Amino acid sequence: RIPKGHLITGGFLGWIIATAAAGLSVNAGMLYAAIFWVGFANIVLYVSLSTTLMEVTPSHVLGRVLATRQVAAAGIRVAAVLVFGALADFVGVRQAVLGMAGLSLAGIAVGFLLFPEIGRVGAQPDERTLAPSAGSGVRRAYRAVVYALVEATDAAYETRPQQTLNAAVLVVVGVAWLALLCVAPSAQAQDH
């Protein structure tokens, strides 16, 4: 199992890189792919942060802590839309998106400098770590990715139906993105 601190760090960095890629995109396909990875990194980040928050917060204050986090996140979202919308009007959308990625990188760097323990959350994984498998490095990497995406990390969800559902959701999302990429170029050609 991947330690939550690594998922949090990877989610932050993945979001920054994908946001910068969206700002640097030169065509619709590249933009759609970057936005997909922004969303994917956001999900990884949100789930790992939420799980960690629930694990470390005493149960008698958990509701208040989660409510406070939701209100703070909603306020930050509104402020970000206002600030970066105004910035986009002033300097352009591409520069505003790149500025958002740069500002996020600076903020996250400061956060990790002030709270380095975030990157170490869950650094001692249990016995269910990925065992090395036979085969080439590519095959081992493929199995590790499939395992990380499909296998449940909570004992309550370690059933074959849940694994099948996880795999089905991944297939549906992947097909939807491929369909969007196939349809978008024809729509873009009609606009010109």
Beta strands, then each sheet from edge to edge (+ up, - down):
end
